[in-house]
Amino acid sequence: MLQKKKKSKKQNSTLLYVDVKNKSIERALSEFKKRVKNSNLLKELRDREFYTKPSVIKRKKRKLRLQKVKSLHSN
């Protein structure tokens, strides 16, 4: 019998790195900062700092959704 393979969710690799070329540490550092900002890594770390109950997460999402709808109707 053939067994079906389970699809596993791959985590995004959170390992960010920058190659330093021509001994330009300042440029590599600014590139690293840009990558961290664009990857939303800091946002995720802040979100995971404390446990939030699923009900609180749902409430926040609902509140944001209602705010977006309200702002669209006001325009």
matplotlib code that plots the C-alpha trace (Angstrom):
import matplotlib.pyplot as plt

x = [0.0, 1.1, 1.2, 0.3, 2.9, 1.6, 2.2, 4.3, 4.4, 7.9, 8.8, 10.4, 14.0, 14.5, 18.3, 19.2, 22.7, 24.7, 27.9, 30.6, 32.3, 35.4, 35.5, 32.6, 31.0, 28.9, 27.2, 26.7, 25.2, 22.7, 21.8, 21.2, 19.0, 17.0, 16.5, 15.4, 12.9, 11.5, 11.2, 9.0, 11.2, 11.1, 7.3, 7.0, 9.3, 7.3, 4.1, 5.6, 7.0, 3.9, 1.2, -2.1, -5.2, -6.9, -10.0, -7.9, -6.3, -9.8, -11.0, -8.1, -8.5, -12.2, -11.6, -9.0, -11.4, -14.2, -11.9, -10.9, -14.5, -15.4, -12.6, -13.6, -17.2, -16.2, -14.3]
y = [0.0, 3.5, 5.8, 9.4, 11.9, 14.4, 18.0, 19.7, 23.4, 24.7, 27.5, 30.5, 30.5, 33.2, 33.1, 36.4, 37.0, 39.5, 38.9, 41.5, 42.5, 44.7, 45.0, 47.4, 46.7, 49.8, 48.9, 45.3, 46.5, 48.8, 46.0, 43.7, 46.3, 46.7, 42.9, 42.6, 45.4, 44.0, 40.5, 41.6, 39.7, 42.3, 42.5, 38.8, 38.8, 41.5, 39.6, 36.4, 38.1, 37.4, 34.9, 36.2, 34.2, 33.2, 35.2, 38.3, 37.8, 37.4, 40.6, 42.6, 41.3, 42.1, 45.6, 46.3, 44.9, 47.1, 50.2, 49.5, 49.1, 52.3, 54.3, 53.1, 54.1, 57.6, 58.4]
z = [0.0, -0.7, 2.3, 1.8, 3.0, 5.4, 4.4, 7.0, 7.4, 7.0, 9.3, 7.7, 8.5, 11.1, 10.5, 8.9, 7.7, 5.6, 3.8, 4.6, 1.4, 1.1, 4.9, 4.9, 8.2, 8.2, 5.0, 6.2, 9.4, 7.7, 5.3, 8.3, 10.0, 6.8, 6.5, 10.2, 9.7, 6.5, 7.9, 10.8, 13.2, 15.9, 15.7, 16.1, 19.1, 20.8, 20.1, 21.6, 24.6, 26.7, 26.2, 24.9, 25.1, 21.8, 22.8, 23.2, 19.8, 18.2, 19.9, 18.7, 15.1, 15.2, 16.5, 13.8, 11.2, 12.4, 12.4, 8.8, 7.7, 9.6, 8.0, 4.5, 5.0, 6.3, 3.0]

ax = plt.figure().add_subplot(projection="3d")
ax.plot(x, y, z, "-o")
ax.set_aspect("equal")
plt.show()
